[in-house]
Amino acid sequence: MGVADEAGLARRLWTKFKKDTALAQYNSFVVALAAGTLKMESFKQYMTQDAYFLKAFAQAYKMAEDCADDDDDKSSISELRKATEEELNLHNSLAEVQLHTMFC
């Protein structure tokens, strides 16, 4: 699938699920997160759950990268894995800052 095909697919899916995406974007959790009014306990639970899934995605991308036959596919999967690992590093940095704040 080429880049143009992927862009077309993404556009079709966003259009097809327009109602669902609007509901997801404006649910009470997302609104509170964006407004900075989300309770800290809810934010901690969100970060924990997000880190769990990011680790799983990073592992899955690594396995897919190892199994890919095509160099372009390997490169694309590698970029996805690296982006996922960078996001996970941000989570870890936030956790370190929070621990430092608690104990200093």
C-alpha positions, 0 to 999 in steps of 0.5 A, a space after each residue: 500500500 503506497 503513501 497515497 493509498 494510506 492517506 486515502 484509507 485514513 480519510 475514508 475511515 475518518 469520514 466513515 467514523 466521524 460520529 464516533 470520533 467526535 464522541 471520543 474526542 469530546 468525552 468527559 475524560 478527554 475534555 477534563 484532560 485537555 482543560 487541565 481539570 482531570 483528577 490526579 488519580 485518574 491521570 495516574 491510572 491513564 498513564 499506567 494503562 497507556 504505558 502498559 499498552 505502549 510496552 505491548 505495542 513496542 514488543 509487537 513492532 519489534 517482532 514484526 520488524 524481525 519478521 519483515 522481509 521487505 527493507 521498506 517495511 522493516 524501516 517503516 515498522 522500525 520508525 513506529 517502534 522508535 516513536 512508541 519507545 519515545 512516547 514510553 520514555 516520556 511517560 518514564 520521565 514524567 514518573 521520575 519527575 513526580 517521584 522527585 517532587 514527592 520525595 524532595 
